Amino acid sequence: MTTLAPALPLLRIGPHTVQPPVVLAPMAGITNAPFRTLCREFSGNKGLFVSEMITTRALVERNEKTMQLIHFDASETPRSIQLYGVDPVTVGKAVRMIVDEDLADHIDLNFGCPVPKVTRKGGGSALPFKRPLLRAILREAVAEAGDLPVTIKMRKGIDDDHITYLDAGRIAVEEGVTAVALHGRTTAQHYGGTADWDAIARLKEHVPEIPVLGNGDIWSADDALRMMRETGCDGVVVGRGCLGRPWLFGDLVSAFEGTGTRQAPALRQVADVMLRHATLLGEWIGDESRGVIDFRKHVAWYLKGFAVGSDMRRKLAVTSSLEELGGQLQELDLDQPWPEGADGPRGRTSGNNRVALPDGWLKDPYDCAGVSADAELDTSGG
């Protein structure tokens, strides 16, 4: 049974009120405009929905793919962009471009990505270990952002021996960051094990001046309410829990507004959402076949827990047209109810991975030599 939410204070991100205090986590290759559209529809356009990762170098150079990724539907408000960068000058240029060209209403900076191609450049969740570099990036971003709020998303640290989140939170406050989000795992954990919600509570106590958002292991609306009760955080950031379940945002709105209603769609309704998702991707890309191909990675997430044979799963995973996808979905037993146990962990669950870092990265947290614009990634998204 869903627990009803107590009265909660409003979450403010600069001039923007986020109520209920729910944020779609930026996920590379996932939180593009079509997926954000689905999530917003289910939420009644309540919450904050962040773009997938945009690299600052690619934005400044006006990379074609990147320019598509920063496109927002006219109904999206506020428009929220997540930026990744390791060079303060390049980050500053990207933020100034966003401001000058009115590309977004809110900027989030990525200091949480654990992917090797990012951390081996000193970016993502590796970067906060270099305190002066973190401070320089935040100072440049906030200065160039003007009235646009700047937030950050980070992890606890690189591993249990190199914890950074308390220092990073204090630096964020000192440099004028509007809010911080903490994923309660280290880089080494990737997505394995259990998120440390106690760390979220400690960060909230450490930086009471600004909102703290919690992230990690929110698989249901009840999880979100429980995180806020147990940690005192000001809002939640939902990532893997909504993979193949954009209607989770409807559940979250209901839970925070105290209605207690919950969506448990039968396979027929899930199939309808799948076809709409693929259709939106094709319209966004401008090519139906490419849209369906891009949708393939979502198939297993949508079908988790349903009785769908391995042969049919393989067929669905190689579709290349809406007609083919729709026809195969109609072959399923669409009267199946929402399966028990389908609300648990989704997406990647690997952990205990060796962290890819630049040579000598951990020798000195204050030595930032060797980090320059050359370390910037030149592509955005997944």
C-alpha positions in Angstrom: 0.0 0.0 0.0 1.4 3.4 -0.9 2.3 5.7 2.0 0.8 9.1 1.7 3.2 12.0 1.7 3.4 14.6 4.5 3.2 18.3 3.6 6.5 19.2 1.9 8.2 22.5 1.4 8.5 23.8 -2.1 11.7 22.9 -4.0 13.1 26.0 -5.7 15.9 25.8 -8.3 16.7 29.5 -8.7 13.4 31.1 -9.9 11.8 27.8 -10.8 9.5 26.0 -8.4 9.7 22.2 -8.8 6.6 20.6 -7.2 6.5 17.8 -6.5 10.2 17.8 -5.9 11.0 15.2 -8.5 13.8 15.3 -11.1 14.4 13.0 -14.1 18.1 12.2 -13.9 20.1 12.9 -17.1 21.0 9.6 -18.7 23.1 9.4 -21.8 21.2 8.0 -24.8 18.0 7.9 -22.8 16.7 11.3 -21.6 16.3 12.8 -25.1 13.3 14.8 -26.1 11.0 11.8 -26.8 11.6 10.2 -23.5 11.2 13.4 -21.6 7.9 13.9 -23.5 6.6 10.6 -22.2 7.7 11.2 -18.7 6.2 14.7 -18.7 2.9 13.4 -20.1 2.5 10.9 -17.3 3.4 13.5 -14.7 1.0 16.1 -15.9 4.1 18.3 -16.7 5.0 18.4 -13.0 8.6 18.0 -12.0 11.9 18.8 -13.7 13.2 16.8 -16.7 16.9 17.1 -17.6 18.5 16.5 -21.0 21.0 13.8 -21.5 24.7 14.8 -21.1 25.9 17.6 -23.4 29.6 18.0 -23.7 30.8 21.6 -23.5 33.3 21.2 -26.3 30.8 19.8 -28.7 28.3 22.5 -27.8 30.8 25.3 -28.4 31.9 23.7 -31.7 28.2 23.4 -32.6 28.5 19.6 -33.3 25.4 18.6 -35.4 24.3 15.8 -33.0 24.8 18.0 -30.0 22.7 20.8 -31.5 19.9 18.3 -32.0 20.2 17.0 -28.4 19.7 20.5 -27.0 16.4 21.0 -28.8 13.4 21.3 -26.4 9.8 21.1 -27.2 7.8 24.3 -26.9 5.9 22.8 -24.0 9.0 22.0 -21.9 9.5 24.4 -19.1 11.8 24.9 -17.5 14.3 23.8 -20.1 17.1 21.9 -18.3 20.5 21.1 -19.8 23.2 18.9 -18.3 26.7 19.9 -19.2 29.9 17.8 -19.0 33.3 19.4 -19.1 36.7 19.4 -17.5 38.2 22.7 -18.7 36.9 25.8 -16.9 37.3 28.0 -20.0 35.4 25.6 -22.3 32.7 25.2 -19.7 32.4 29.0 -19.4 32.1 29.4 -23.1 29.3 26.8 -23.2 27.4 28.4 -20.4 27.7 31.8 -22.1 26.4 30.4 -25.3 23.4 28.9 -23.5 22.7 32.3 -22.0 23.3 34.4 -25.1 21.2 32.2 -27.4 18.5 31.4 -24.8 19.0 27.7 -25.1 17.9 26.7 -21.6 16.5 27.9 -18.3 18.6 25.7 -16.0 22.1 24.3 -16.2 23.2 21.1 -14.4 26.9 20.2 -14.3 27.9 16.5 -14.5 30.2 15.3 -11.8 28.6 12.0 -11.3 29.2 9.9 -14.5 31.2 6.7 -13.7 31.7 5.6 -17.3 35.4 4.9 -18.2 35.5 7.1 -21.3 34.6 10.0 -19.0 36.6 9.3 -15.9 39.8 8.4 -17.7 39.8 12.0 -19.0 39.4 13.2 -15.4 35.7 14.1 -15.9 32.4 13.1 -14.4 32.7 11.5 -10.9 36.6 11.6 -11.1 36.7 15.4 -11.2 35.6 16.4 -7.7 38.8 14.8 -6.3 40.7 17.7 -7.8 39.2 20.4 -5.5 40.8 23.4 -7.2 39.6 22.3 -10.6 36.1 21.7 -9.3 36.1 25.2 -7.8 37.4 26.8 -11.0 34.7 25.1 -13.2 31.9 26.1 -10.8 33.2 29.7 -10.5 33.4 30.1 -14.3 30.0 28.5 -14.8 28.1 30.5 -12.2 29.8 33.7 -13.4 28.7 33.2 -17.0 25.3 31.9 -16.1 24.0 35.2 -14.8 20.4 34.7 -13.7 20.3 31.1 -14.8 20.5 28.7 -11.9 23.5 26.2 -11.9 23.2 22.9 -10.1 25.5 19.9 -9.9 25.1 16.2 -9.7 27.8 14.1 -8.1 28.7 10.8 -6.4 30.2 10.1 -3.0 33.7 9.9 -4.3 36.0 7.7 -6.4 36.1 4.8 -4.0 35.8 4.3 -0.2 39.4 5.6 0.2 38.7 8.8 -1.8 35.5 10.3 -0.6 34.8 13.8 -2.0 31.1 14.7 -1.6 31.3 16.8 1.6 34.2 18.9 0.3 32.5 19.2 -3.1 29.2 20.3 -1.5 30.9 23.0 0.5 32.8 24.2 -2.6 29.5 24.3 -4.5 27.9 26.5 -1.8 30.9 28.9 -1.7 30.8 29.3 -5.5 27.1 30.1 -5.8 25.7 26.8 -7.0 21.9 26.7 -6.5 21.4 23.0 -5.5 23.4 19.7 -5.3 22.3 16.2 -6.1 24.1 13.2 -4.7 24.0 9.7 -6.0 24.8 7.6 -2.9 27.5 5.4 -4.6 31.2 5.8 -5.5 32.6 5.6 -8.9 34.0 2.2 -8.1 30.5 0.9 -7.3 29.2 2.0 -10.7 25.5 0.8 -10.2 26.2 -2.2 -8.0 25.4 -2.7 -4.3 23.0 -0.5 -2.4 23.0 3.3 -2.5 24.2 5.0 0.7 21.2 7.1 1.7 23.0 8.0 5.0 25.5 10.0 2.8 22.6 12.0 1.5 21.5 12.8 5.0 25.1 13.9 5.9 25.3 16.1 2.9 22.1 17.8 3.8 23.4 18.5 7.3 26.7 19.7 5.8 25.2 22.2 3.3 21.9 23.5 4.8 22.2 26.7 2.8 21.0 25.0 -0.5 18.7 22.2 -1.5 20.1 18.7 -1.5 18.5 16.1 -3.8 18.9 12.4 -3.3 19.6 9.8 -6.0 20.0 6.1 -6.0 17.7 3.1 -5.6 14.4 4.8 -6.2 12.4 2.1 -7.9 8.9 3.2 -6.8 7.1 6.2 -5.4 7.3 4.7 -1.9 11.1 4.6 -2.2 11.0 8.4 -3.0 8.9 9.2 0.0 11.1 7.0 2.2 14.3 8.6 1.0 13.0 12.1 1.9 11.8 10.9 5.3 15.0 9.1 6.1 17.5 11.7 4.8 15.8 15.0 5.1 16.7 15.8 1.5 14.7 18.4 -0.4 13.9 16.3 -3.5 14.6 13.2 -5.4 16.4 12.4 -8.7 15.1 9.4 -10.5 17.2 7.5 -13.0 17.2 3.8 -13.7 13.9 3.3 -11.9 12.0 4.9 -14.8 13.6 2.8 -17.6 10.8 1.2 -19.5 8.4 2.9 -17.0 7.9 6.5 -17.8 4.5 6.3 -16.0 6.6 6.1 -12.7 6.4 9.9 -12.8 2.6 9.7 -12.6 3.0 7.5 -9.5 5.5 10.0 -8.0 3.1 12.9 -8.5 0.3 11.0 -6.9 2.4 9.9 -4.0 3.7 13.4 -3.3 0.3 15.0 -3.7 -1.1 12.4 -1.2 -3.6 10.6 -3.5 -1.9 7.2 -3.2 -3.0 6.1 -6.7 -0.5 3.9 -8.6 -0.3 2.8 -12.2 0.1 -0.9 -12.9 -0.5 -1.1 -16.6 -1.4 -4.4 -18.3 0.8 -5.4 -21.2 -1.7 -3.9 -23.7 -1.1 -0.5 -22.2 2.7 -1.0 -22.0 2.7 -2.0 -25.7 0.9 1.2 -26.6 3.5 3.2 -24.7 6.3 1.3 -26.5 4.9 2.1 -29.9 4.4 5.8 -29.0 8.0 5.9 -27.7 9.3 4.5 -30.9 7.1 6.8 -33.0 8.4 9.9 -31.1 12.0 8.8 -31.6 11.4 8.5 -35.3 9.8 11.9 -35.5 12.6 13.5 -33.5 15.4 11.9 -35.5 13.6 12.5 -38.8 13.8 8.9 -39.8 11.3 6.2 -38.8 13.7 3.3 -39.2 16.5 5.0 -37.1 13.9 5.8 -34.5 12.8 2.2 -34.2 16.4 1.0 -34.1 17.2 3.5 -31.3 14.2 2.2 -29.4 15.5 -1.3 -29.4 17.5 -0.7 -26.2 14.3 0.0 -24.3 12.5 -3.2 -25.2 13.8 -5.4 -22.4 13.1 -2.6 -19.8 9.5 -2.3 -20.9 8.9 -6.0 -20.9 10.6 -6.8 -17.6 8.5 -9.4 -15.7 6.0 -10.1 -18.4 5.8 -13.6 -19.9 7.3 -13.0 -23.3 9.3 -15.8 -24.9 12.9 -15.5 -25.8 12.2 -15.8 -29.6 9.7 -12.9 -29.5 12.1 -10.8 -27.4 14.8 -11.4 -30.0 12.4 -10.4 -32.8 11.4 -7.2 -31.0 15.0 -6.4 -30.5 15.8 -6.3 -34.2 12.7 -4.5 -35.6 13.3 -1.6 -38.0 9.9 -0.2 -38.8 6.8 0.9 -36.8 4.7 -1.5 -38.8 6.9 -4.4 -37.9 7.1 -3.3 -34.2 3.4 -2.9 -33.9 2.7 -6.2 -35.6 5.0 -8.1 -33.3 3.6 -6.4 -30.2 0.1 -7.5 -31.3 1.3 -11.1 -31.2 1.9 -10.9 -27.4 -0.6 -12.0 -24.8 -1.6 -8.4 -24.2 -4.1 -9.2 -21.4 -1.3 -10.0 -19.0 -1.6 -7.8 -15.8 1.4 -5.8 -14.4 3.7 -8.5 -13.0 4.6 -8.7 -9.4 8.2 -8.0 -8.7 8.6 -5.8 -11.8 9.2 -2.7 -9.7 12.7 -3.7 -8.6 16.2 -2.8 -9.9 16.4 -2.0 -13.6 19.2 -1.2 -16.0 22.8 -1.7 -15.1 23.6 -3.3 -11.8 27.4 -4.0 -12.1 29.7 -3.0 -9.3 33.2 -3.3 -7.9 34.8 -2.1 -11.1 38.3 -0.8 -11.4 38.1 3.0 -12.0 39.7 4.4 -15.2 41.6 7.5 -14.2 44.4 9.7 -15.8 47.9 8.6 -14.8 48.7 9.8 -11.3 45.3 11.3 -10.7 45.1 10.2 -7.1 48.5 11.4 -6.0 47.5 14.9 -5.0 43.9 16.3 -4.9 45.4 19.8 -5.3 47.6 19.1 -8.3 45.6 19.8 -11.5 48.5 19.8 -14.0 47.7 18.0 -17.2 44.0 18.8 -17.2 43.2 21.0 -20.2 40.8 21.5 -23.1 42.5 18.5 -24.7 40.7 16.3 -22.1 37.2 17.5 -23.3 35.1 14.9 -25.0 33.9 15.9 -28.5 30.6 14.1 -28.6 27.4 14.4 -26.5 24.9 11.8 -25.3 25.2 8.0 -25.5 
